[in-house]
Amino acid sequence: ENVGMSPGGHTLTFQGTSLTDNHVFLDDLQISYPSSVSVTISVNNPSFEDNAQPDGGQTSNPTRIPGWNTDGGAFGTINPDNTDFANASGDTTPLPAPADGFQCAYANGGSGLYQDVGPLQPLTTYTLTVAVGARNSVSWGEGSGTIQLINGTNTAGNVLAITPISNNGLAGTFKNFSVSFTTPGSVSGDLTIALNSTTATQICYDNVQLTTQVTPVTVSMQAGGADPILTWPMGTLLQATNVAGPYLPVGGAVSPWPITPLTAQMFYKIQLP
């Protein structure tokens, strides 16, 4: 039976209700979770609203942007008036979608912004989505850049995935660009997100979103002669005599693993690398 559960801990119990010596056979027990559940990771100052500028204001470059580290020297924030972006009017009307809030960041001349968002997790798909835009005036031109997922604490780390971006044809508007990467079963280090310009023309960034989607890990139990057999795709098999633990590694357990019947009930978990 497929059962939807709320977040948090749960106990699965198989309990007989017959008062006589009747029994039910259980086989092919599988516990898994769906991959369709996305979780948003907190990004510091994702819409660049911190340290807001007055209407029509722009920070001189370079000016530190709260929550972000920077490469190069041509970047800052803009609080546009209605000549910069369609349907935008300073602090009275938000920027046009898919931007967010009243202010955005800009970079040009090979500059960029980056942020360490914490340790990488195994078997996880990371998706970075950024609203990219251009000012209304043709004098600002059209430029190119990249958005990146990097294994490390800064832009000197190993690039996991990179997607080119451009604000060509986006005068006065924004468009979402995304880049994704799925981690293997064993990872180390942090994840850094990076927004870069590769031309001298100003590119605007806003509404930075980072989501994760966990790859399903299934633990299955099948009949195997006298002993049931547990199978799992990766990780370490843990067991405990109490659902609350403590859970300890099962010495030498490699999938598929036969479970010798015990008088005490046992609980099992998989610990990912």
PASEBA-1860 file (N, C-alpha, C; in nm, 3 decimals):
! residues 273
1> ENVGMSPG> 0.085/-0.119/0.000/0.000/0.000/0.000/0.088/0.124/0.000 ~ 0.054/0.222/-0.082/0.126/0.348/-0.083/0.062/0.442/0.018 ~ 0.141/0.491/0.112/0.090/0.574/0.219/0.168/0.704/0.223 ~ 0.099/0.819/0.217/0.165/0.948/0.231/0.183/0.981/0.378 ~ 0.300/1.031/0.414/0.329/1.061/0.554/0.373/1.205/0.570 ~ 0.345/1.258/0.686/0.391/1.392/0.720/0.538/1.386/0.758 ~ 0.609/1.501/0.759/0.750/1.502/0.799/0.768/1.454/0.942 ~ 0.887/1.402/0.972/0.918/1.357/1.108/0.934/1.207/1.115
9> GHTLTFQG> 0.955/1.156/1.237/0.975/1.014/1.259/0.845/0.935/1.256 ~ 0.853/0.812/1.208/0.736/0.724/1.201/0.778/0.582/1.237 ~ 0.684/0.507/1.295/0.707/0.366/1.328/0.612/0.280/1.248 ~ 0.666/0.180/1.180/0.585/0.087/1.102/0.571/-0.042/1.182 ~ 0.447/-0.085/1.211/0.422/-0.202/1.295/0.336/-0.303/1.220 ~ 0.375/-0.430/1.229/0.293/-0.540/1.180/0.244/-0.616/1.304 ~ 0.116/-0.611/1.330/0.062/-0.664/1.455/-0.052/-0.761/1.427 ~ -0.041/-0.880/1.483/-0.149/-0.978/1.469/-0.265/-0.945/1.561
17> TSLTDNHV> -0.387/-0.970/1.512/-0.507/-0.940/1.592/-0.587/-1.066/1.626 ~ -0.547/-1.179/1.568/-0.620/-1.303/1.596/-0.588/-1.353/1.737 ~ -0.691/-1.405/1.807/-0.674/-1.459/1.943/-0.635/-1.607/1.940 ~ -0.636/-1.668/1.822/-0.598/-1.808/1.809/-0.459/-1.816/1.746 ~ -0.412/-1.937/1.728/-0.276/-1.956/1.676/-0.276/-1.951/1.524 ~ -0.331/-1.841/1.470/-0.327/-1.819/1.326/-0.211/-1.724/1.295 ~ -0.162/-1.730/1.174/-0.053/-1.641/1.140/-0.066/-1.595/0.995 ~ 0.001/-1.484/0.967/0.002/-1.426/0.832/0.147/-1.419/0.785
25> FLDDLQIS> 0.170/-1.452/0.660/0.305/-1.447/0.605/0.329/-1.310/0.541 ~ 0.444/-1.252/0.569/0.483/-1.124/0.511/0.602/-1.145/0.419 ~ 0.603/-1.077/0.308/0.712/-1.092/0.212/0.722/-0.964/0.129 ~ 0.841/-0.946/0.069/0.866/-0.836/-0.024/0.827/-0.700/0.036 ~ 0.874/-0.675/0.155/0.850/-0.547/0.222/0.946/-0.443/0.165 ~ 0.891/-0.327/0.123/0.974/-0.221/0.067/0.935/-0.088/0.130 ~ 1.035/-0.012/0.171/1.013/0.121/0.226/1.097/0.218/0.144 ~ 1.035/0.321/0.091/1.107/0.418/0.009/1.040/0.554/0.024
33> YPSSVSVT> 1.105/0.656/-0.029/1.043/0.787/-0.031/1.052/0.842/-0.174 ~ 0.957/0.927/-0.212/0.951/0.972/-0.351/1.058/1.074/-0.382 ~ 1.095/1.083/-0.511/1.195/1.181/-0.553/1.129/1.312/-0.595 ~ 0.997/1.320/-0.592/0.927/1.437/-0.643/0.919/1.550/-0.540 ~ 0.969/1.527/-0.421/0.963/1.629/-0.317/1.087/1.718/-0.325 ~ 1.067/1.845/-0.352/1.177/1.940/-0.360/1.186/2.020/-0.232 ~ 1.307/2.047/-0.190/1.332/2.127/-0.070/1.415/2.248/-0.109 ~ 1.375/2.366/-0.064/1.447/2.488/-0.095/1.555/2.512/0.009
41> ISVNNPSF> 1.677/2.537/-0.037/1.788/2.569/0.051/1.794/2.720/0.068 ~ 1.815/2.764/0.190/1.820/2.907/0.218/1.944/2.970/0.154 ~ 1.922/3.074/0.077/2.030/3.154/0.018/2.028/3.290/0.085 ~ 2.143/3.337/0.131/2.150/3.468/0.195/2.122/3.580/0.094 ~ 2.030/3.669/0.131/1.998/3.785/0.048/1.971/3.744/-0.097 ~ 1.875/3.654/-0.121/1.855/3.599/-0.255/1.800/3.700/-0.355 ~ 1.733/3.804/-0.306/1.674/3.904/-0.396/1.746/4.038/-0.388 ~ 1.859/4.040/-0.317/1.945/4.158/-0.310/1.871/4.280/-0.254
49> EDNAQPDG> 1.780/4.254/-0.159/1.704/4.363/-0.098/1.776/4.426/0.021 ~ 1.873/4.354/0.078/1.946/4.409/0.192/2.024/4.533/0.151 ~ 2.033/4.628/0.243/2.104/4.754/0.217/2.048/4.823/0.093 ~ 1.914/4.839/0.091/1.844/4.892/-0.026/1.887/5.035/-0.058 ~ 1.891/5.064/-0.186/1.924/5.198/-0.236/1.797/5.282/-0.247 ~ 1.810/5.414/-0.247/1.693/5.499/-0.269/1.639/5.482/-0.411 ~ 1.517/5.529/-0.436/1.456/5.517/-0.569/1.552/5.566/-0.677 ~ 1.572/5.482/-0.778/1.659/5.520/-0.887/1.806/5.513/-0.852
57> GQTSNPTR> 1.839/5.460/-0.733/1.978/5.459/-0.688/2.054/5.336/-0.734 ~ 2.185/5.351/-0.741/2.273/5.241/-0.778/2.400/5.254/-0.697 ~ 2.448/5.141/-0.642/2.573/5.147/-0.569/2.688/5.163/-0.667 ~ 2.788/5.236/-0.624/2.907/5.247/-0.708/2.982/5.114/-0.701 ~ 3.053/5.080/-0.807/3.121/4.952/-0.805/3.269/4.972/-0.777 ~ 3.330/4.882/-0.698/3.261/4.771/-0.630/3.209/4.813/-0.494 ~ 3.089/4.768/-0.459/3.031/4.786/-0.327/2.990/4.650/-0.276 ~ 3.029/4.615/-0.153/2.996/4.484/-0.100/2.844/4.463/-0.099
65> IPGWNTDG> 2.802/4.345/-0.143/2.660/4.309/-0.143/2.639/4.213/-0.026 ~ 2.558/4.249/0.073/2.540/4.164/0.192/2.506/4.021/0.154 ~ 2.572/3.924/0.220/2.545/3.783/0.198/2.623/3.721/0.084 ~ 2.692/3.803/0.003/2.760/3.753/-0.115/2.908/3.790/-0.112 ~ 2.990/3.702/-0.168/3.129/3.733/-0.196/3.140/3.770/-0.344 ~ 3.252/3.832/-0.383/3.259/3.885/-0.518/3.394/3.858/-0.582 ~ 3.392/3.844/-0.716/3.512/3.840/-0.799/3.509/3.961/-0.891 ~ 3.624/4.016/-0.922/3.628/4.131/-1.011/3.593/4.260/-0.937
73> GAFGTINP> 3.568/4.367/-1.013/3.545/4.496/-0.950/3.427/4.573/-1.004 ~ 3.344/4.512/-1.088/3.231/4.584/-1.148/3.101/4.514/-1.112 ~ 3.048/4.549/-0.995/2.923/4.489/-0.949/2.860/4.583/-0.847 ~ 2.733/4.560/-0.819/2.663/4.642/-0.720/2.515/4.610/-0.723 ~ 2.433/4.699/-0.666/2.288/4.681/-0.664/2.220/4.803/-0.724 ~ 2.099/4.779/-0.773/2.020/4.885/-0.837/1.881/4.886/-0.776 ~ 1.829/5.002/-0.743/1.688/5.019/-0.710/1.629/5.107/-0.820 ~ 1.578/5.044/-0.926/1.549/5.120/-1.049/1.425/5.209/-1.038
81> DNTDFANA> 1.424/5.311/-1.122/1.300/5.385/-1.142/1.233/5.330/-1.267 ~ 1.123/5.391/-1.309/1.045/5.331/-1.418/1.108/5.349/-1.556 ~ 1.227/5.407/-1.563/1.297/5.413/-1.692/1.392/5.295/-1.709 ~ 1.415/5.220/-1.601/1.509/5.108/-1.607/1.444/4.976/-1.645 ~ 1.329/4.946/-1.585/1.262/4.819/-1.610/1.113/4.841/-1.633 ~ 1.057/4.764/-1.723/0.914/4.774/-1.749/0.836/4.748/-1.622 ~ 0.735/4.829/-1.598/0.644/4.812/-1.484/0.713/4.826/-1.349 ~ 0.832/4.886/-1.346/0.901/4.907/-1.219/0.905/5.056/-1.189
89> SGDTTPLP> 0.881/5.090/-1.064/0.882/5.230/-1.026/0.936/5.243/-0.885 ~ 1.067/5.227/-0.871/1.131/5.244/-0.740/1.073/5.154/-0.634 ~ 1.043/5.210/-0.519/0.992/5.132/-0.407/0.841/5.115/-0.408 ~ 0.773/5.161/-0.512/0.627/5.153/-0.513/0.574/5.035/-0.592 ~ 0.653/4.983/-0.686/0.611/4.870/-0.769/0.725/4.771/-0.780 ~ 0.700/4.641/-0.755/0.808/4.542/-0.765/0.863/4.532/-0.907 ~ 0.982/4.475/-0.916/1.040/4.448/-1.047/0.953/4.348/-1.123 ~ 0.959/4.347/-1.256/0.876/4.253/-1.332/0.922/4.110/-1.309
97> APADGFQC> 0.827/4.017/-1.305/0.860/3.874/-1.289/0.945/3.827/-1.406 ~ 1.031/3.726/-1.381/1.045/3.646/-1.260/1.141/3.704/-1.156 ~ 1.171/3.834/-1.166/1.249/3.899/-1.060/1.166/3.902/-0.933 ~ 1.228/3.948/-0.824/1.159/3.950/-0.695/1.199/4.075/-0.620 ~ 1.100/4.139/-0.557/1.129/4.257/-0.477/1.148/4.381/-0.561 ~ 1.221/4.480/-0.505/1.234/4.610/-0.568/1.376/4.641/-0.614 ~ 1.468/4.551/-0.588/1.609/4.579/-0.614/1.674/4.455/-0.673 ~ 1.776/4.474/-0.756/1.849/4.363/-0.814/1.998/4.393/-0.809
105> AYANGGSG> 2.079/4.293/-0.841/2.224/4.310/-0.847/2.268/4.319/-0.993 ~ 2.386/4.373/-1.014/2.441/4.377/-1.149/2.589/4.340/-1.145 ~ 2.639/4.291/-1.259/2.782/4.263/-1.274/2.820/4.280/-1.420 ~ 2.942/4.319/-1.445/2.991/4.331/-1.582/3.144/4.327/-1.579 ~ 3.204/4.325/-1.698/3.349/4.327/-1.706/3.416/4.205/-1.647 ~ 3.353/4.087/-1.657/3.413/3.966/-1.604/3.401/3.953/-1.454 ~ 3.314/4.031/-1.392/3.294/4.023/-1.247/3.188/3.917/-1.215 ~ 3.176/3.885/-1.086/3.076/3.787/-1.047/3.048/3.788/-0.899
113> LYQDVGPL> 2.943/3.718/-0.860/2.901/3.703/-0.722/2.899/3.555/-0.689 ~ 2.935/3.519/-0.566/2.928/3.379/-0.527/2.897/3.367/-0.379 ~ 2.847/3.248/-0.340/2.806/3.225/-0.202/2.820/3.077/-0.167 ~ 2.884/3.049/-0.054/2.894/2.913/0.000/2.764/2.882/0.072 ~ 2.692/2.778/0.027/2.562/2.746/0.085/2.565/2.624/0.177 ~ 2.685/2.572/0.208/2.695/2.463/0.305/2.740/2.332/0.245 ~ 2.749/2.227/0.329/2.803/2.097/0.284/2.718/2.032/0.176 ~ 2.786/1.971/0.079/2.718/1.890/-0.021/2.657/1.767/0.044
121> QPLTTYTL> 2.542/1.722/-0.008/2.476/1.601/0.039/2.479/1.495/-0.070 ~ 2.494/1.366/-0.033/2.498/1.260/-0.135/2.361/1.235/-0.196 ~ 2.362/1.179/-0.316/2.240/1.136/-0.385/2.136/1.248/-0.390 ~ 2.179/1.367/-0.422/2.092/1.483/-0.421/2.108/1.561/-0.551 ~ 1.996/1.601/-0.609/1.998/1.687/-0.727/1.980/1.832/-0.682 ~ 2.080/1.914/-0.712/2.075/2.057/-0.681/2.037/2.134/-0.808 ~ 1.943/2.227/-0.796/1.904/2.311/-0.909/1.910/2.457/-0.867 ~ 1.995/2.532/-0.936/2.008/2.676/-0.913/1.932/2.749/-1.022
129> TVAVGARN> 1.840/2.837/-0.981/1.761/2.916/-1.076/1.780/3.064/-1.045 ~ 1.809/3.142/-1.148/1.837/3.285/-1.131/1.760/3.363/-1.236 ~ 1.695/3.472/-1.194/1.630/3.564/-1.288/1.737/3.658/-1.345 ~ 1.751/3.657/-1.477/1.852/3.737/-1.546/1.780/3.845/-1.626 ~ 1.829/3.970/-1.618/1.760/4.078/-1.687/1.854/4.181/-1.745 ~ 1.793/4.277/-1.816/1.867/4.387/-1.877/1.787/4.515/-1.858 ~ 1.857/4.625/-1.840/1.789/4.754/-1.830/1.723/4.791/-1.962 ~ 1.624/4.880/-1.952/1.546/4.919/-2.070/1.629/4.990/-2.175
137> SVSWGEGS> 1.720/5.076/-2.133/1.793/5.159/-2.226/1.888/5.077/-2.312 ~ 1.886/5.100/-2.444/1.974/5.025/-2.534/2.120/5.062/-2.510 ~ 2.142/5.172/-2.441/2.280/5.213/-2.417/2.354/5.116/-2.325 ~ 2.278/5.035/-2.249/2.342/4.938/-2.161/2.387/4.814/-2.237 ~ 2.334/4.794/-2.359/2.377/4.683/-2.441/2.327/4.548/-2.391 ~ 2.378/4.441/-2.452/2.340/4.304/-2.417/2.467/4.223/-2.393 ~ 2.467/4.143/-2.287/2.588/4.071/-2.250/2.563/3.925/-2.218 ~ 2.670/3.856/-2.182/2.664/3.713/-2.153/2.733/3.684/-2.021
145> GTIQLING> 2.708/3.564/-1.970/2.769/3.521/-1.846/2.740/3.374/-1.820 ~ 2.758/3.330/-1.697/2.731/3.192/-1.659/2.673/3.188/-1.518 ~ 2.602/3.080/-1.488/2.569/3.046/-1.350/2.627/2.907/-1.325 ~ 2.681/2.886/-1.202/2.758/2.765/-1.177/2.726/2.704/-1.041 ~ 2.742/2.572/-1.034/2.744/2.497/-0.909/2.887/2.446/-0.891 ~ 2.948/2.479/-0.777/3.091/2.452/-0.756/3.110/2.374/-0.626 ~ 3.193/2.271/-0.631/3.230/2.196/-0.511/3.349/2.266/-0.446 ~ 3.321/2.342/-0.341/3.424/2.418/-0.274/3.363/2.535/-0.201
153> TNTAGNVL> 3.447/2.613/-0.136/3.399/2.728/-0.059/3.409/2.858/-0.136 ~ 3.460/2.853/-0.259/3.469/2.972/-0.342/3.477/2.929/-0.488 ~ 3.504/3.024/-0.577/3.501/2.993/-0.720/3.626/2.921/-0.769 ~ 3.722/2.897/-0.679/3.840/2.820/-0.716/3.817/2.670/-0.707 ~ 3.697/2.628/-0.659/3.668/2.486/-0.644/3.638/2.418/-0.777 ~ 3.599/2.290/-0.768/3.568/2.210/-0.886/3.429/2.243/-0.938 ~ 3.419/2.285/-1.062/3.289/2.320/-1.122/3.211/2.193/-1.150 ~ 3.098/2.178/-1.083/3.012/2.060/-1.102/2.923/2.075/-1.224
161> AITPISNN> 2.870/2.196/-1.244/2.781/2.221/-1.358/2.783/2.370/-1.388 ~ 2.771/2.402/-1.517/2.773/2.542/-1.560/2.675/2.560/-1.675 ~ 2.602/2.671/-1.674/2.507/2.703/-1.780/2.531/2.846/-1.828 ~ 2.543/2.867/-1.959/2.558/3.004/-2.009/2.429/3.083/-1.994 ~ 2.441/3.212/-1.969/2.326/3.301/-1.960/2.348/3.420/-2.052 ~ 2.239/3.486/-2.088/2.248/3.604/-2.173/2.124/3.691/-2.147 ~ 2.143/3.822/-2.154/2.026/3.910/-2.144/1.990/3.967/-2.281 ~ 2.032/3.899/-2.386/1.994/3.941/-2.520/1.842/3.938/-2.536
169> GLAGTFKN> 1.788/4.048/-2.586/1.644/4.057/-2.608/1.562/4.074/-2.482 ~ 1.626/4.101/-2.369/1.553/4.111/-2.241/1.542/4.255/-2.192 ~ 1.557/4.353/-2.279/1.553/4.493/-2.236/1.429/4.522/-2.152 ~ 1.453/4.563/-2.026/1.342/4.600/-1.938/1.274/4.482/-1.872 ~ 1.322/4.358/-1.894/1.255/4.240/-1.838/1.357/4.143/-1.781 ~ 1.305/4.032/-1.725/1.387/3.925/-1.669/1.344/3.791/-1.725 ~ 1.437/3.695/-1.723/1.409/3.558/-1.766/1.485/3.463/-1.675 ~ 1.421/3.350/-1.637/1.486/3.250/-1.552/1.584/3.164/-1.631
177> FSVSFTTP> 1.703/3.141/-1.570/1.800/3.044/-1.620/1.829/2.947/-1.506 ~ 1.852/2.819/-1.539/1.874/2.717/-1.437/1.994/2.629/-1.473 ~ 2.057/2.574/-1.367/2.163/2.477/-1.384/2.146/2.371/-1.276 ~ 2.169/2.243/-1.309/2.145/2.133/-1.215/2.263/2.037/-1.211 ~ 2.275/1.968/-1.098/2.377/1.864/-1.083/2.329/1.764/-0.979 ~ 2.351/1.633/-1.006/2.316/1.527/-0.912/2.443/1.467/-0.853 ~ 2.453/1.469/-0.720/2.572/1.418/-0.653/2.571/1.265/-0.648 ~ 2.689/1.203/-0.643/2.696/1.057/-0.628/2.672/1.017/-0.482
185> GSVSGDLT> 2.692/0.889/-0.452/2.666/0.839/-0.317/2.768/0.883/-0.215 ~ 2.884/0.930/-0.258/2.985/0.977/-0.166/3.033/1.115/-0.208 ~ 3.024/1.213/-0.117/3.064/1.350/-0.147/3.143/1.406/-0.030 ~ 3.211/1.517/-0.054/3.281/1.588/0.053/3.288/1.735/0.016 ~ 3.307/1.819/0.116/3.321/1.962/0.090/3.189/2.034/0.081 ~ 3.197/2.162/0.048/3.080/2.249/0.042/3.033/2.270/-0.101 ~ 2.914/2.331/-0.111/2.859/2.373/-0.241/2.859/2.525/-0.246 ~ 2.915/2.579/-0.354/2.913/2.723/-0.377/2.835/2.751/-0.505
193> IALNSTTA> 2.748/2.852/-0.501/2.675/2.897/-0.620/2.742/3.024/-0.670 ~ 2.749/3.040/-0.802/2.820/3.154/-0.859/2.743/3.212/-0.977 ~ 2.739/3.345/-0.986/2.676/3.420/-1.094/2.785/3.507/-1.156 ~ 2.814/3.487/-1.284/2.928/3.555/-1.345/2.890/3.626/-1.474 ~ 2.954/3.740/-1.499/2.947/3.804/-1.630/3.075/3.772/-1.705 ~ 3.064/3.755/-1.836/3.182/3.724/-1.917/3.208/3.830/-2.023 ~ 3.125/3.934/-2.026/3.144/4.044/-2.120/3.143/4.175/-2.043 ~ 3.179/4.281/-2.111/3.185/4.413/-2.047/3.048/4.474/-2.025
201> TQICYDNV> 2.945/4.413/-2.081/2.810/4.468/-2.070/2.743/4.424/-1.941 ~ 2.670/4.514/-1.880/2.605/4.488/-1.752/2.494/4.383/-1.764 ~ 2.496/4.286/-1.673/2.389/4.187/-1.660/2.329/4.202/-1.522 ~ 2.195/4.195/-1.513/2.126/4.207/-1.386/2.082/4.070/-1.337 ~ 2.091/4.048/-1.204/2.053/3.921/-1.141/1.951/3.949/-1.031 ~ 1.859/3.854/-1.012/1.762/3.866/-0.904/1.701/3.729/-0.874 ~ 1.634/3.720/-0.760/1.552/3.604/-0.723/1.630/3.473/-0.737 ~ 1.742/3.462/-0.665/1.826/3.343/-0.669/1.761/3.232/-0.586
209> QLTTQVTP> 1.735/3.117/-0.646/1.670/3.005/-0.578/1.754/2.879/-0.594 ~ 1.769/2.806/-0.483/1.841/2.679/-0.485/1.752/2.573/-0.423 ~ 1.720/2.470/-0.501/1.634/2.361/-0.452/1.709/2.229/-0.461 ~ 1.666/2.133/-0.378/1.723/1.999/-0.381/1.613/1.896/-0.399 ~ 1.651/1.786/-0.460/1.560/1.673/-0.479/1.641/1.547/-0.449 ~ 1.596/1.470/-0.349/1.674/1.355/-0.304/1.644/1.233/-0.391 ~ 1.750/1.164/-0.431/1.734/1.041/-0.508/1.675/0.932/-0.419 ~ 1.573/0.859/-0.465/1.512/0.756/-0.381/1.612/0.648/-0.340
217> VTVSMQAG> 1.609/0.610/-0.215/1.687/0.497/-0.164/1.587/0.396/-0.106 ~ 1.585/0.276/-0.159/1.487/0.176/-0.121/1.553/0.061/-0.046 ~ 1.494/0.024/0.068/1.535/-0.094/0.143/1.428/-0.200/0.122 ~ 1.468/-0.315/0.075/1.372/-0.421/0.045/1.403/-0.547/0.126 ~ 1.298/-0.622/0.158/1.315/-0.751/0.228/1.241/-0.858/0.150 ~ 1.312/-0.967/0.119/1.251/-1.080/0.048/1.282/-1.209/0.123 ~ 1.203/-1.311/0.094/1.229/-1.442/0.152/1.356/-1.499/0.090 ~ 1.434/-1.569/0.173/1.557/-1.629/0.123/1.587/-1.757/0.197
225> GADPILTW> 1.509/-1.861/0.172/1.527/-1.985/0.246/1.482/-1.967/0.390 ~ 1.567/-2.004/0.485/1.530/-1.993/0.626/1.537/-1.849/0.675 ~ 1.619/-1.767/0.612/1.640/-1.630/0.659/1.588/-1.530/0.557 ~ 1.520/-1.424/0.604/1.485/-1.315/0.512/1.611/-1.241/0.469 ~ 1.603/-1.175/0.354/1.720/-1.107/0.298/1.687/-0.959/0.278 ~ 1.776/-0.872/0.327/1.765/-0.728/0.304/1.854/-0.688/0.188 ~ 1.802/-0.600/0.101/1.882/-0.544/-0.007/1.869/-0.393/-0.005 ~ 1.976/-0.323/-0.041/1.975/-0.177/-0.049/2.081/-0.136/-0.150
233> PMGTLLQA> 2.065/-0.020/-0.215/2.154/0.016/-0.326/2.291/0.063/-0.283 ~ 2.303/0.127/-0.167/2.431/0.177/-0.120/2.418/0.219/0.025 ~ 2.531/0.244/0.089/2.528/0.287/0.228/2.558/0.172/0.324 ~ 2.552/0.203/0.453/2.584/0.108/0.560/2.457/0.065/0.632 ~ 2.440/-0.064/0.651/2.324/-0.118/0.722/2.343/-0.101/0.872 ~ 2.246/-0.037/0.937/2.247/-0.018/1.083/2.132/-0.094/1.143 ~ 2.148/-0.138/1.269/2.038/-0.206/1.337/2.031/-0.163/1.483 ~ 1.910/-0.180/1.540/1.888/-0.148/1.682/1.773/-0.233/1.731
241> TNVAGPYL> 1.767/-0.257/1.861/1.657/-0.333/1.920/1.543/-0.241/1.961 ~ 1.564/-0.111/1.949/1.461/-0.012/1.983/1.452/0.087/1.869 ~ 1.330/0.128/1.832/1.313/0.217/1.719/1.386/0.349/1.739 ~ 1.404/0.391/1.864/1.472/0.517/1.894/1.624/0.502/1.895 ~ 1.673/0.377/1.879/1.817/0.354/1.878/1.871/0.320/2.016 ~ 2.002/0.313/2.031/2.101/0.354/1.930/2.118/0.253/1.817 ~ 2.143/0.305/1.697/2.165/0.222/1.579/2.315/0.203/1.558 ~ 2.355/0.078/1.540/2.496/0.045/1.522/2.514/-0.030/1.390
249> PVGGAVSP> 2.630/-0.014/1.324/2.654/-0.085/1.199/2.649/-0.236/1.218 ~ 2.591/-0.305/1.121/2.590/-0.450/1.121/2.723/-0.495/1.061 ~ 2.806/-0.555/1.144/2.941/-0.590/1.101/2.944/-0.675/0.976 ~ 3.015/-0.628/0.874/3.035/-0.704/0.751/2.915/-0.709/0.659 ~ 2.807/-0.634/0.690/2.685/-0.642/0.610/2.705/-0.581/0.471 ~ 2.681/-0.662/0.369/2.687/-0.618/0.230/2.560/-0.666/0.162 ~ 2.494/-0.576/0.091/2.370/-0.613/0.021/2.401/-0.713/-0.091 ~ 2.320/-0.822/-0.103/2.207/-0.864/-0.019/2.256/-0.930/0.110
257> WPITPLTA> 2.184/-0.908/0.219/2.230/-0.952/0.351/2.122/-1.036/0.420 ~ 2.151/-1.163/0.452/2.051/-1.245/0.521/2.040/-1.205/0.668 ~ 1.917/-1.199/0.717/1.892/-1.164/0.857/1.858/-1.292/0.932 ~ 1.941/-1.331/1.025/1.912/-1.449/1.105/1.798/-1.418/1.201 ~ 1.691/-1.501/1.201/1.578/-1.474/1.291/1.624/-1.464/1.436 ~ 1.576/-1.362/1.506/1.611/-1.337/1.645/1.486/-1.338/1.731 ~ 1.505/-1.365/1.860/1.390/-1.360/1.951/1.346/-1.217/1.977 ~ 1.440/-1.123/1.972/1.406/-0.982/1.991/1.380/-0.918/1.855
265> QMFYKIQL> 1.284/-0.825/1.852/1.260/-0.756/1.725/1.376/-0.659/1.697 ~ 1.402/-0.640/1.568/1.512/-0.554/1.527/1.461/-0.446/1.433 ~ 1.526/-0.332/1.436/1.494/-0.220/1.348/1.619/-0.190/1.265 ~ 1.597/-0.155/1.137/1.709/-0.134/1.047/1.701/0.003/0.980 ~ 1.816/0.061/0.956/1.829/0.187/0.882/1.947/0.175/0.788 ~ 1.949/0.265/0.686/2.063/0.276/0.599/2.128/0.412/0.622 ~ 2.258/0.409/0.648/2.335/0.532/0.664/2.412/0.557/0.535 ~ 2.383/0.670/0.471/2.450/0.702/0.346/2.593/0.750/0.376
273> P> 2.683/0.735/0.276/2.822/0.776/0.298/2.832/0.924/0.333
END
